[in-house]
Every structure is written in C-alpha cells, then in structure tokens.
C-alpha cells in the first residue's frame, strides 16, 4: 500500500539528520562534543533555497497562499494563488526571461492545479484557505506561481506581452517574430469590407441571426471602439456569418477585390484572417474567443470544412470549461444571465456539430453545476425555442450512439412536433420569419 505524506510535515516525511561523532578528546573526557558541530545558521545557509526545513517562504500578500509545499523531490515550490477572472486568459502566463541562467522553474512561473487533481487535496491541507474553495461550485482549480515571479504577475503589461509567447510565433527569434506579427496583424485586421458594407452586414446579422443565436452581447459589442482588436475580430465574424444570407450578396467586397465575390471565397478569406489573428495572439480575451470560435463554427467550406468546423467547436467548448461557465457562479444578475446565454449557445453548437459531422458531443450535463432547463427559460423567445429544438435533437443523437440499441431506442422515442415545441417554450409570439427559419432547420435534422 502506498501512503502519501506531505513533504513539509514536521514529524514524518523528513530525512533523519546524521549525528556527528565526538572528537577523540571529548570521548576520552566523556563530555558532549561541541567541536565537530557547525552552527545551525551555517548549516542552514549551505542548504539550497526551497529545501531549508522542507518549507516555503512566508506569504507575500493577503491573497497569496501561505504554504503550498512541494509534494515530491521533483515538484517545484509554488505559493501564489491567482484567481482567474472571467475576462482573463486561463492558459497561464509565462515568466519573462531575465537572464540566461534562469532556471526552468523560473521560466515557467505559473502552473494550474485542477480541483480533480490529487495535488489539490495536499494544497488544501497545507493551506486552509484552499479548503473552502474545494466546496465551491464556481471553482475549477487554482493558479500557482513561485514567489520570485510575484512582481511580474502584478505587471499587467508584462503579462500581456508574455501571453504572445504562447502563440505560433513562440519558437521564432525576437526579430522574426516582430516582423511577421506586424505584417500578419496589418493583413488580418484589414480584412474587412468597406464601412457601408460592414454596416449592412451587421444589420443583417442582428436582424436574422442574433435573435436565434445571441452569442454576442450587442450592447457591449456596439460600445467597443472600432479600432480595438477585439471589435475588429468580432466584426469579421459578423460579416462571415451574415454572408451566408442570400440578401448579403451585394455586400461581399474585400479590399483585395474590387468586384463582388462569391460567398464561399469571401467567407474563406475572412475565416483565414480570423484564425491567423487568434493563433497570433492578437486577442487573448477568452470571452471574445468564445464568441469568435462560435461564429467561425457556422462557416464550413471545402474538403477540410468539417474538420475545421469541429475544431472551432472544440475550442469554444474548451474556453467555456476553462472559464468555469458550466458551473454555478455567484455574481450580478445581468452578468450571470449573459454567462448562461453563452453556455447555452456553445452547448447548442456542440450538439449541432455532433449531428452534422458525426462526432461525439464534448459537453455532458452531468458535469454542469446548474440546470440547463432553467437556463433555457431565461433566454429570449427566439433563442429559447432554438434551445428546445436542440434539446430534442440531443435525444435523437442517443439513437445513434455506439452502445444504444437501435430498435429499443426507436421504440421508446417520442417525436415532438414543432407546434408542441412552440407551446413548451412559450414562443408563440415570435415573428413569422424567425419561425419559418427555425422550422426549416428542424426539418433538415429530422431522421428518416
């Protein structure tokens, strides 16, 4: 049987100190020898930092963990606990290289410990403050950093710069990275139609798509500065989705083309620009990334279109789970409502992606910290009806699961009509064009 013991325990888990033998003179006199022993301070000074008494340094701030000790000889000492806010990047910023002799531990600087990681229990034992967080429904884990990097953590500008190191330019030299990133940013951020066409495509999107799939917060989007990179990325996604509407044909113009473009070519260029912008680290806000990935999922073209669409769906799901939107979160009612709306939209595209591309679903209700039906009822009528249709589709997916009995599943399946879904979702007052669009989408996924 294996027994896990905390490395900083004062009674067990410590290496027994070697007793020094007395000198010949003291042995002859039968006296306690003080000559062969070095002063305690001298012994402590010879030990490497982090191994003295098996303990860590004292906490450096009120929000810093008191003693997150190492669990094994290969584990590094970390102690800073960082809360991951809603609009932060949870991939973990890296420490800026100060010198060539910096150790690998200092280069990492941060690491994430999930609540299901056994190490989380040891951290809770060492730090009573973490014990409270384990029982919290809005926690997915904690960020830990060593004390040496605490000053860099407080510098938001340094964090923003270091986050770019996790992009596809991380392996390049600083000069090559600067040149390529500048060129790509100018090319990608400029991939937008003229202002008049952008305005018309935005109007089409918020009129035909947004009432059913409100992945964007319209108020927040319109309050963003037009020169902000997040606004440009979302504007590209809006133009990409709006180009799918037949009424958008006369607005499909890009700076590289003086004539109208086919919607496939237009969408392919916008999609490519958005993907490069995201991979280049131009936008790191995970909420913006969730919205961008969801908009990118709607466009699928070419031989690899299904794979790219599934990848965008998976990235959106990963960002949602990384932020903990699937868990119960205490906050303002307005902010919590939009978080649930984003969760419902990503859950819906996960089911649609499974039905369209024949892949397993990535989000399981048993992992949620809230009732999805209650989240559905909080949405606007158009979105609420859409979610009820997707929940019906989720039941149809059960028929095609590898472990499902085909005949038994079909015999017990009750197919709900579209009119019944209207009554169940209390969406009888939706505008007729939206009802026709949702009824067509429901008929297209009905199994034969």
N, C-alpha and C positions, 0 to 999 in steps of 0.2 A: 504494500500500500504506500502511496506517495502522499506525503504531508507537506503542504505549502506553508512556509514560515516567512513572516515579514523580515526583511533584511536588517531593519533598524531596531529590532527587538533588543531590550536590554538584558534578557535572561537567556534566550535561545537564539540560535542562528548566528552567534558570534564565534569567531575563531579564538580558541584559547591562547592567551598570551604565554610566550615562552619565558620560564623563570630563569633568571641569570644565576649562575653558580657563584658562590662566595670565593673571594681570593684566599690564597694559602694562609696569609697572616690571620684573617678573621676566622678561618676554620680552626686554626690552632688555638686561638683565644676563645672559641665558642661564642663569638659575637655576631650580631647581624651586620652583614656587609653592606656598606654604602658606596663602595668604590667602583664596583662593576656595573652600577645602575646609572643610566643617564637621566638627567632631569626630564620631567614629564613634558615640559614645553618643547625641549629639544626633540623628544621622540615624536611629538605631535607635528612639529614643523617638518619632519622628514617624510611624513605621510603625504601621498598625493591628495589634491583637493577633491572632495567628494567621498573620500574613504575614511576621514577622521571620525571616529566613533560611529561610523556607518550612518551618519545623519546628514541632513541637508542644512543649508544656511537658514537664517531666520527669514520670515516673510518680509517682503519689501513694500507691501501696500495692503490696504484693508481687503481688497478683492483678490488677493493672492493666496493661494493655498499654503497652509502652514508647513506641512512636511510631506510631500509626495515622494517618498523614498524609492530607491531602485529596488526591483523585485529579484534581480539576479545579478551576477557579475557582469553580464553582457548588457544590462539595462542601463540607460543613462539617467542622471538625476534631473528631474524637471519639477517645477513647482508653481509656475504661473498658470492660473486658471482664467481662461478668456471666455466670456460669453459671446456666442456667435449671433449677432443681431440679424434681423430679418433681411436687411439690405446689404449684408456683408458677404464676402466670398468665403466659403467654408472649405476650400481646398487647402487652406493653411498657408500663410505667407512664409517665405523663407528669409533667413537672416542675411543681411548684406555682408559680403566678404570684406573684412577689414584688413587682413594681411594674408600672405601666402602660407603662413604657419598655422592658420586657423584649423582647428580640429574638425573632424566630420560632425561631431556633436554640435559645434557652434554653427556649422554651415546649415544644418537642418533647422535648429532653433525652435521649431514647432512640431507637434505631432498630436493626433486626435485619438482619443480613447472613447470608444462607444460604450453605451450602457450594458450591452450584452458581452462585452469583453471581460474575461475574468479579472484582468488587471484593475478594472473599475472597482471591484469589491475591495481590493487591497488599498486602493487610494481612499476609499470611504472609511476604512479602518484607521488609516493614518491621519485623515483629515475629517473630523466630524461634520464639517460644513458640507462635504460632498454627500454625506449620508442622507441629508434632506433632499438633495437633488435626485437621488435614485428613485424615490417615490413620486416624483413629479411627472405629470403626464405630458408636459411640454418640453421634455429633455430627451435628447438623443445621444448625448455624450458631453465630454469636456475637452477643451483645448489646453494643452500643457506646453510650457516653454521654460527654458532654463533662466536663471537669474541674470546671467551675463547679457541676455538679449532683451531685457526688460525695457531699456531705454529706446531700443529700435522699435519695440512694439508700440510705444507711445507716439512715435513719429508717423503720422498718417501718410505724409508724402513719401516717406521711405517705404511704407507698406505698399502703396500704390505702384511704386517703381519696381519693387521686388516681385509683385504679382505677375508682371510681364515675363519674368524669368521662367514661369511655368508654361509659357506658350510654346509654339513650334519654333521660335527663334532662340530658345534657351541654349542650344548647342553651338550657336554661331559666335564669332568674335564680336566684341562690342561695336566695332566699326561696321561690319557687315550687317549686324542686327539693326543699327541705327539707319543705315541706308535703305535696307529692304523694308523695314517697318514704315519709314517715311513714304516711300513710293507706294506701298500697298495701301496705306491709310488714305493717301490722296486719291488713288484709283477707286478704292472700295467706297469711301464716303461720298464720292462724286457720282456714284451710280444711282441717279435718281432722274425721273422725268422732269420736264420744265415745271415751274411753280404752278402754272394754270392746270396742267395735267395732274400734278400731285394733289391739288385741291379737289379736283373732280373725282379722282380715285379714292381719296379719303372720304368724300361724301358717299360714294358707292359702298365702301366698306361699312361705315357706321349705319348705313340705311339697310343693307341686305344681310350682312354677316354678323355684326355686333349684337343685334337683339337675340340671336340664337346662341352665339358663342362669344360671350363677353370676357374673353381672356385679357383684354386691355381695360384699364381704368381710364375712361375717356376724359374725365376731369383732370387727372394727373398728367395724362399724355398731352393735352392741349395747353397745360401750364408750363410744360418744359420749353426751354429755349430752343429755337430752331437750329442753333449752331451746336447744341450738345450732341455728343456722340450717341448717347442712348436714344435721343429723339430721332436722329438720322437712321439708326438701326431699326427702330420700330416703324418709322415711316417707310423704309424699304419693305418691311414685312407687310405693311398695309397695302402698298402698291402691288406686292406679289400676290396676295390673296384677292384683291379687287380685280386683278387682271383676268381672273377666271370667269367673271361675269360677262355675258355677251354685250352688255351696254358699255363696256370699258374698251372696246376695240379701237375707238378713235383717239384714245389717250395713251396708247402704248408706244411711247417715244423715249429714247435714251440719248444722252449726249453723243455717244459714238455713232448714232444713226440719225440721219435727217428725215427719214421716211418712217411710216408706220411699220411696226414689227409684228410678226405673228406672236400670239400669246405664249407659245412654247419657248421661242427664242428670248422673248422679253423676260419670262419667268426664270429661264435658265441663267441668264446673266445676273439678275437680281439675287437669285439663290446663291450663286457662286460668290458674289460680293459679300453677302451676309455671312456665309460660312467662313470666308477668309478673315473677315473682321472679328468674328468670335474667336477663331483659333489664334489670331494675332494678339489677342488680349486687349483689343481696343475698348471693349466693355466687359467689366468684371462683376457687375451687379447681378446677383443670381435671380432676382425678381425680373429684371429686364431679360435675362437669358431664358427664363421660363416662357415669357411671352414670345420671344424671338423663335425659340425652338418649336413652340406650338404653331406659330404662323408658318414656319418652314415646313412643318409636317404636312400642311394642306396641299403643298405642291409636289407632285410626283410626275417625273417625265424621264424617258429614256430607259435603256436596259437596266441601269442600276437605280432606277427611281424608287422601287420598292425597298431596296436596302437602305438607301439614303433616308427615306421617309421613316422607316423603322428606327434608324439610328437617331433621328431627331426626336422621335417619341421617347426613346430610352433616355436621352439626355435630359429631356424635360422632366421625366419621372425621377431621375437621379437628383436633379436640383430641388424638386419638391420634397423628396425624402431627406435630402441634406439639410434643408431649412426646417424640417420638422413640421411642415404644414399639415401632415396627416395625423398629427397628434393634437390633443386638446391644448389650446393656448389661451391664457388669460391676457386680455387686452381690451382696448376700446372696442365698442360695438361696431363702429364703422370700419376700423382696420380689420377686425376679426371677420366681418362679412366679406370683405374682398379676398381675404386669405381663403375662405371656404369656396368662394367663386373660382379662384384659381385651381384649388384642389379638384373641384367638380369638373372643370374643363379638361384638366390633364387626365383625370380618371376616364373621361369620355373618349378622348383620343386614344387612350390605351386600349379601350375595348374596340373602338373602330379599327385601330391598327391590327388587332388580333383577328378581326373578321375579314378585313381587306387583304392582308398579307399572309394570313395563315400562320401566325406566330403566337406563342403563349402570352398571356397577359402578365404585366410586370407589377401591378398594384393589387394587393389582396386585402379584402375588407377586414380580415382577421388581424391585420397589422394596424388598423386605424384606431385612433383614440376617440372617435366620435361616431355618431350615427349618420350614415350617408343620406338616409331618407330625410332627416331633419335639415341637412344641408341643402337638399333639393328644394324643400319647401320655402327656403329663404331667398331663392333666386327669382328673377323677373319671370313673368309668364312664358315668354318665348324660350328662355333657357330652361325653365322648369319642364316644359313639355319635351324639349330635346333630351334632357337627362332621363325622363321617364321612358322615352323611346330607347335610349342606350341601355337602361336597366333591363328592358325587355330583351334587347339584343344579347345582354350578358347571360340571360337564361338560355338563349338559343345556342350560345357558344358551348354550354355544358354538353350538348348533344354530340359535339364533335371532339370532345376531349378523348385522349387515347384510352383512358380507363373507364369511359362511360359505356354502358350497354345501349346499343342503338335502339333496339325495339322497346326496351323498358323505358328509356328516356323519352322517346317519342310518344309512347302510350300515355305517359303521365303529364305531358306538356300541354298547357292550355294557351292557345294563341290569342292574345288580346287584340281587339280591333283598334283602329286609330281613333275612332269616336269614343271608345271607352277610355283610352289614354287621355283624351281631352278632358273628360269629366274627372278622372282621377287626379290629374294635375291642376285642375281648376284653371284651365287655359282656354275657356270658351270665347273670351273677348279678344283674342289675338287677331291682328289684321289678316285679311284673307291671303295676301301674297306670301306671308310667312307660313301660314298653314299649308298652302299648296307646296311650298318648298320642302317642308318637313315631311309631308305625306309622300312626296316623291322619293325622298331619302329613305323612308321606312319601307316603301315598296321595293326599292333596289336591294335591300338586305334581307328580304323575306326568303327563307329557304324554300326550294321547290320540292 
